Amino acid sequence: MTVSADGLPETAAPGDPAPPPGLVVVGHFDQPQGYGINRPRGADSWLFTWTTAGRGRLRHGNTEVRAGAGDLVVLAPGVPHRYGVEPGTRHWEFWWVHCQARPSWQPWLRPYDTGEGMYVVTSTPDAVHGRVEAAFRRMLADARWTGTDAPPVLPPGDEPVAVAHGTAARELALCSLEEVVLLTAGPARTPPSHPGVDDRVRRAEALIAADPGAPHTVRSLAEHVALSPSRFAHLFTRQLGQSPMRALREARLRHAARLLETTDLSVERVAAASGFASPFHFNRVFRERYGMPPGAYRASGPMVGA
């Protein structure tokens, strides 16, 4: 069966069951075999789905994906799409959100673009599934916030769909969705760990990745993993193919690029937040790494806005 958006405010266009783009609409469904949505003209809003059980099938333009538990699938607006319970599967339980995506999310989603604006995140660690689920539940409550007193706490069995009409409720709900995006898509921005690397080197590498702007030195990193500076530098360089300070510079440049993509901080503040003491040195090494100065990198718009 094809399901319409009964009970929602007006639709984005006649015959199109997607909500209008100015709203944030969040819901939790557990649908049986036969459920499906078909939007031959696409939607004006973004659609985020997070599967908790069963399987769904989603098609966006010419790209199709099957979503299982722990998969986040995001559909950009303006492209024909359809989705429903995977044939042969008993049900599909999932969270869904219609909204306008914040531009700052797009660099995090970009590595998962499968074509025509469909982003498929299937590598979310099991350890964060509970927190993602909690963020969606909080979103369902926050969408009902009036802007006064505390946001509501949902009692068991509450309505499975909420529409955030007010500005405060919309922004609060989007903050929870931003947490979902970061928890699921964020790991793609972290350089993958190398197999067979000594655990002490791995821990130092993780420390650099977690806080590249900190005043790390060979000595401080070596102390963190209980090695002498010379032994640590030799082991790190031999196993990873670059010195600890070279790895730190690369991590700082990646961090700076992320800040340029997702914030409006000045270039000087980006440099400082990324651990570069001199803006002039930052400009030089950033140009060497990315082929253009920081200001031009930001202006180039690595990903088109929503």
Secondary structure, 3 states (H helix, E strand, C coil): CECCCCCCCCCCECCECCCCCCCEEEEEEEEECCCEEEECCCCCCEEEEEEEEECEEEEECCEEEEECCCCEEEECCCCCEEEEECCCCCEEEEEEEEECCCHHHHHHHHHHEEECCEEEECCCCHHHHHHHHHHHHHHHHHCCCCCCCCCCCCCCCCCCEEEECCHHHHHHHHHHHHHHHHHHHHHHHCCCCCCCCCHHHHHHHHHHHHCCCCCCCHHHHHHHCCCCHHHHHHHHHHHHCCCHHHHHHHHHHHHHHHHHHHCCCCHHHHHHHCCCCCHHHHHHHHHHHHCCCHHHHHHCCCCCCC
